[in-house]
Amino acid sequence: MTEAPVLSKKQQNQSLSAKKTKTKTCIKNVLATPFKKSHWPCICEDHYNSLKAVLEEDLPRLVPEKVKISWKEMKHVPRNERKKFRQECLQKQIAEREKSDVQCENRDGLILGVNDVSKALENSSVSHILITAEVEPRILVKHVINQAIMNKIPTLVMPYLRTLLKAKCGISSMVLGFRDHHPKYSLVQTLIEEMATMYPVDKRHPYYSRAQNDSVMFVDESNSQLEQDDSVMIVQPEQDNTVMIAEQDDSVMIIEDTEDENKSVYLTRTDKTKRVFVPETKTSKKEKTNSEVFIPFSYANDLFTPLRVTRMRKDENRKTKRGKLIKIK
């Protein structure tokens, strides 16, 4: 019998190294914004302290504190008596809360939540906006900042705003808005206006130029009303038996003569030089458009900044952070 072949040390090392294959890194080309830094007006520490002091004085209590009983008090009570002990403690805490001077108020002048603030921006019913700095990812509130820039509304990013609202108002929110000229929060609004001037918007921001163009937002009332002569047009076709009146509200009224009521359904030619059927002429209607809804195309030669391509690879720690991409410098 022949002996079994044995690999040498060199061959064994070659076989082991051949099995080791490097993991392929997947690099993706992603379209990104052409602007390196987006507008994020985060206030400094001095401004934070002054703004926090004013908010703690002016913000009301919106939701009452929850009545809780700690486990340290409950664990020493026997299990059979815990229900009775819990009811007694709850009654005591509710009585103490009613005696206290802190009463829940309505949220007049305040707008809480990303959706409510964005709707208020569309309706132009908000004057000042505060956003918490602990937002991850920032795309959740990026549209609020863009809308505020376009509507020229002072906006600031305040650290720990969510915790402040939870402790003071009883509601945790990422965005806080103030209504127009509310007397209760006039001090906060003036302070936000003064601080917003220290964090100006970059002129290269895509929404900065749109905010400067007010001609699209407002139209002269004299041009919006049409003259009475252009509102009604009377068109008479070649036949004299019909008269059509076309109005601006797209309602058409046809008036026929009573002489043709007893005419036959079939058309008969009376003269060889004339047609039997004469089509009606088209009516040129001048459409009335609402200036608030209709936005005409601009013929200005504005240069738009194109998107840039960014190379990104997968995160090495994707077991803990799935779907996250890292920029390749």
C-alpha positions as CSV (number, residue, x, y, z in Angstrom):
1,M,0.0,0.0,0.0
2,T,1.2,3.5,-0.8
3,E,1.5,6.0,2.0
4,A,-0.9,8.9,2.2
5,P,0.5,12.2,0.9
6,V,1.5,14.7,3.5
7,L,1.7,18.5,2.9
8,S,4.9,20.3,3.9
9,K,4.9,23.3,6.2
10,K,5.2,25.6,3.3
11,Q,2.3,24.0,1.5
12,Q,0.2,24.2,4.6
13,N,0.9,27.9,5.0
14,Q,0.0,28.5,1.4
15,S,-3.3,26.7,1.7
16,L,-4.2,28.6,4.8
17,S,-3.4,32.0,3.3
18,A,-5.3,31.1,0.2
19,K,-8.5,30.6,2.2
20,K,-8.3,34.0,3.7
21,T,-10.2,36.5,1.5
22,K,-10.5,40.2,2.3
23,T,-14.0,41.5,2.8
24,K,-15.1,43.7,-0.1
25,T,-16.0,47.3,0.9
26,C,-19.1,48.5,-0.9
27,I,-18.6,52.2,-2.0
28,K,-21.8,54.0,-3.1
29,N,-22.1,57.2,-5.0
30,V,-24.9,59.3,-3.4
31,L,-26.3,62.6,-4.6
32,A,-26.0,65.2,-1.8
33,T,-26.7,68.8,-1.3
34,P,-24.2,71.2,-2.8
35,F,-23.9,73.3,0.3
36,K,-21.4,71.9,2.8
37,K,-23.0,73.2,6.0
38,S,-26.8,73.7,6.5
39,H,-28.1,76.6,8.5
40,W,-28.2,75.4,12.2
41,P,-28.4,78.5,14.5
42,C,-27.3,76.9,17.8
43,I,-26.9,79.5,20.5
44,C,-23.9,79.8,22.7
45,E,-23.7,79.3,26.5
46,D,-24.3,82.9,27.5
47,H,-27.4,83.2,25.3
48,Y,-28.6,79.8,26.6
49,N,-28.5,81.0,30.2
50,S,-30.4,84.2,29.5
51,L,-33.0,82.5,27.4
52,K,-33.5,79.7,29.8
53,A,-34.1,82.1,32.7
54,V,-36.8,83.9,30.7
55,L,-38.5,80.7,29.6
56,E,-38.6,79.3,33.2
57,E,-40.5,82.4,34.3
58,D,-42.9,82.7,31.4
59,L,-43.7,79.1,30.4
60,P,-46.9,77.8,32.1
61,R,-47.8,74.4,33.4
62,L,-49.8,72.6,30.8
63,V,-50.1,69.0,32.1
64,P,-50.3,68.1,35.8
65,E,-47.6,66.0,37.3
66,K,-48.3,62.3,37.4
67,V,-49.0,60.9,40.9
68,K,-46.3,58.2,41.6
69,I,-45.4,56.1,44.5
70,S,-41.8,55.0,44.8
71,W,-40.9,51.3,45.2
72,K,-38.8,52.2,48.3
73,E,-42.0,53.0,50.2
74,M,-43.9,50.0,48.8
75,K,-41.4,47.2,49.4
76,H,-41.6,47.5,53.2
77,V,-45.4,47.2,53.2
78,P,-46.9,43.6,53.2
79,R,-48.4,42.4,50.0
80,N,-51.9,42.2,51.4
81,E,-51.9,45.8,52.6
82,R,-50.2,47.4,49.5
83,K,-53.5,48.2,47.7
84,K,-54.8,50.1,50.7
85,F,-51.5,51.9,51.1
86,R,-51.4,52.9,47.5
87,Q,-54.9,54.4,47.6
88,E,-54.0,56.4,50.8
89,C,-50.8,57.8,49.2
90,L,-52.6,58.8,46.0
91,Q,-55.3,60.7,47.9
92,K,-52.6,62.5,49.9
93,Q,-50.6,63.5,46.8
94,I,-53.8,64.7,44.9
95,A,-54.8,66.8,47.9
96,E,-51.3,68.4,48.1
97,R,-51.4,69.1,44.4
98,E,-54.7,70.9,44.6
99,K,-53.5,73.1,47.5
100,S,-50.3,74.1,45.6
101,D,-50.3,77.4,43.7
102,V,-49.2,75.8,40.4
103,Q,-52.3,75.4,38.3
104,C,-52.5,74.1,34.8
105,E,-53.2,76.7,32.1
106,N,-54.2,76.5,28.5
107,R,-51.6,76.7,25.7
108,D,-52.7,80.1,24.2
109,G,-49.9,81.6,22.3
110,L,-47.8,78.4,22.2
111,I,-47.4,75.8,19.4
112,L,-45.8,72.5,20.3
113,G,-44.7,69.8,18.0
114,V,-43.0,69.6,14.5
115,N,-46.3,69.1,12.6
116,D,-48.2,71.9,14.3
117,V,-45.4,74.4,13.8
118,S,-45.0,73.5,10.2
119,K,-48.7,74.0,9.6
120,A,-48.5,77.3,11.4
121,L,-45.7,78.4,9.1
122,E,-47.9,77.6,6.1
123,N,-50.7,79.7,7.6
124,S,-48.4,82.5,8.7
125,S,-49.6,82.3,12.3
126,V,-46.3,81.8,14.1
127,S,-43.8,84.6,14.8
128,H,-40.8,83.0,16.6
129,I,-39.5,79.4,16.8
130,L,-37.2,77.4,19.1
131,I,-35.8,74.0,18.2
132,T,-34.0,71.6,20.5
133,A,-30.4,70.8,19.6
134,E,-30.7,67.1,20.6
135,V,-32.4,66.1,17.3
136,E,-31.1,63.0,15.6
137,P,-31.3,63.0,12.6
138,R,-31.6,66.7,11.8
139,I,-33.7,66.0,8.8
140,L,-36.7,65.7,11.1
141,V,-36.7,69.5,11.7
142,K,-34.7,70.7,8.6
143,H,-37.9,71.6,6.7
144,V,-39.0,73.8,9.6
145,I,-35.8,75.9,9.4
146,N,-36.2,76.2,5.6
147,Q,-39.8,77.3,5.9
148,A,-38.8,79.8,8.6
149,I,-36.0,81.3,6.4
150,M,-38.4,81.6,3.5
151,N,-41.0,83.4,5.7
152,K,-38.4,85.5,7.5
153,I,-39.2,84.2,10.9
154,P,-36.5,84.3,13.6
155,T,-35.5,80.8,14.6
156,L,-33.0,79.5,17.2
157,V,-31.6,76.1,18.2
158,M,-31.5,75.8,22.0
159,P,-29.8,72.9,23.8
160,Y,-31.8,70.9,26.3
161,L,-35.1,72.5,25.2
162,R,-37.0,69.2,25.4
163,T,-36.0,68.6,29.0
164,L,-36.9,72.2,29.9
165,L,-40.4,71.8,28.4
166,K,-40.9,68.4,30.1
167,A,-39.9,69.9,33.5
168,K,-41.8,73.2,33.2
169,C,-44.8,72.4,31.0
170,G,-45.1,68.7,31.4
171,I,-44.9,68.1,27.6
172,S,-41.8,66.9,25.8
173,S,-41.4,68.5,22.3
174,M,-38.6,69.1,19.8
175,V,-40.0,72.4,18.4
176,L,-41.7,75.3,20.2
177,G,-43.4,78.1,18.4
178,F,-45.0,81.4,19.6
179,R,-48.1,83.0,18.2
180,D,-48.1,86.5,16.6
181,H,-47.7,89.3,19.1
182,H,-48.9,87.5,22.2
183,P,-48.6,89.8,25.2
184,K,-47.7,87.1,27.6
185,Y,-44.6,86.0,25.8
186,S,-43.5,89.5,24.5
187,L,-40.2,89.3,26.5
188,V,-39.3,85.9,25.0
189,Q,-40.1,87.1,21.5
190,T,-37.9,90.2,21.7
191,L,-35.0,88.2,23.1
192,I,-35.3,85.7,20.3
193,E,-35.3,88.5,17.7
194,E,-32.2,90.1,19.2
195,M,-30.3,86.7,19.3
196,A,-31.4,85.7,15.8
197,T,-29.6,88.7,14.4
198,M,-26.3,87.3,15.8
199,Y,-26.8,84.1,13.8
200,P,-27.6,85.3,10.2
201,V,-28.5,83.1,7.3
202,D,-25.9,82.6,4.6
203,K,-26.8,84.4,1.4
204,R,-25.9,81.2,-0.5
205,H,-28.7,79.3,1.2
206,P,-31.2,78.1,-1.4
207,Y,-34.2,79.6,0.5
208,Y,-32.5,83.0,1.2
209,S,-33.1,84.3,-2.4
210,R,-36.7,83.0,-2.3
211,A,-37.3,85.0,0.9
212,Q,-36.1,88.2,-0.7
213,N,-38.5,87.9,-3.7
214,D,-41.7,89.2,-2.4
215,S,-43.2,89.9,-5.8
216,V,-44.4,86.3,-6.0
217,M,-46.0,86.3,-2.6
218,F,-47.9,89.5,-3.0
219,V,-49.8,90.8,-6.0
220,D,-51.3,94.2,-6.6
221,E,-55.1,94.1,-6.1
222,S,-55.6,96.5,-9.1
223,N,-54.1,93.9,-11.5
224,S,-56.1,91.0,-10.0
225,Q,-59.4,92.4,-10.9
226,L,-60.4,92.2,-14.6
227,E,-62.3,94.9,-16.4
228,Q,-65.9,94.5,-17.0
229,D,-65.5,94.7,-20.8
230,D,-63.2,91.7,-20.9
231,S,-65.4,89.6,-18.7
232,V,-68.2,89.0,-21.2
233,M,-67.8,88.2,-24.9
234,I,-70.6,87.8,-27.4
235,V,-69.9,85.6,-30.4
236,Q,-72.2,85.5,-33.4
237,P,-71.6,82.7,-35.9
238,E,-72.5,83.0,-39.6
239,Q,-76.0,81.7,-38.9
240,D,-78.2,84.3,-37.4
241,N,-80.4,81.9,-35.5
242,T,-78.1,81.4,-32.4
243,V,-76.3,83.8,-30.1
244,M,-73.8,82.5,-27.5
245,I,-72.7,84.4,-24.5
246,A,-69.5,83.3,-22.7
247,E,-68.8,84.6,-19.2
248,Q,-65.6,84.4,-17.1
249,D,-66.9,81.8,-14.6
250,D,-66.9,79.2,-17.4
251,S,-70.7,79.2,-17.6
252,V,-72.0,79.2,-21.2
253,M,-75.6,80.2,-22.1
254,I,-77.0,79.5,-25.6
255,I,-80.1,81.5,-26.7
256,E,-81.9,80.2,-29.8
257,D,-84.6,81.8,-31.8
258,T,-88.2,80.4,-31.5
259,E,-88.6,80.4,-35.2
260,D,-86.3,77.3,-35.6
261,E,-88.2,75.1,-33.1
262,N,-90.4,73.5,-35.8
263,K,-87.4,72.8,-38.1
264,S,-86.8,69.2,-39.2
265,V,-84.1,67.2,-37.5
266,Y,-82.4,66.5,-40.8
267,L,-80.3,69.2,-42.5
268,T,-81.1,70.1,-46.1
269,R,-79.0,72.1,-48.5
270,T,-80.7,75.2,-49.8
271,D,-77.9,76.3,-52.0
272,K,-75.0,74.5,-53.7
273,T,-72.5,77.2,-52.9
274,K,-73.1,76.9,-49.2
275,R,-72.4,74.2,-46.7
276,V,-75.1,72.3,-44.9
277,F,-73.4,72.4,-41.5
278,V,-71.5,75.4,-40.3
279,P,-69.4,74.8,-37.1
280,E,-69.4,77.3,-34.3
281,T,-66.5,79.6,-33.9
282,K,-64.2,79.0,-30.9
283,T,-64.6,81.4,-28.0
284,S,-61.4,82.9,-26.6
285,K,-61.8,82.9,-22.9
286,K,-59.6,84.9,-20.6
287,E,-59.0,82.8,-17.6
288,K,-59.2,84.4,-14.2
289,T,-56.5,83.1,-11.9
290,N,-56.1,83.4,-8.2
291,S,-52.9,85.2,-7.4
292,E,-52.4,83.2,-4.1
293,V,-52.5,79.8,-5.9
294,F,-51.1,80.5,-9.3
295,I,-47.4,81.0,-9.5
296,P,-46.2,81.9,-13.0
297,F,-42.9,80.7,-14.4
298,S,-40.1,83.2,-14.2
299,Y,-38.0,84.0,-17.3
300,A,-35.1,85.3,-15.3
301,N,-31.7,83.7,-16.1
302,D,-30.9,82.5,-12.6
303,L,-28.0,80.1,-12.0
304,F,-28.9,77.0,-10.0
305,T,-26.3,75.1,-8.0
306,P,-26.3,71.5,-9.1
307,L,-26.2,68.5,-6.7
308,R,-22.8,67.0,-5.9
309,V,-21.8,63.3,-5.8
310,T,-20.6,62.0,-2.5
311,R,-18.8,58.7,-2.1
312,M,-19.9,56.8,1.0
313,R,-19.2,53.4,2.5
314,K,-20.9,51.1,4.9
315,D,-20.4,51.5,8.7
316,E,-18.0,49.0,10.2
317,N,-20.1,48.8,13.3
318,R,-23.3,48.1,11.4
319,K,-24.4,45.4,14.0
320,T,-25.0,48.2,16.5
321,K,-25.9,51.0,14.0
322,R,-27.8,49.5,11.0
323,G,-28.1,51.5,7.8
324,K,-25.7,54.2,8.8
325,L,-23.3,55.5,6.1
326,I,-19.9,57.2,6.7
327,K,-18.5,59.8,4.4
328,I,-15.2,59.1,2.7
329,K,-12.9,62.0,3.0
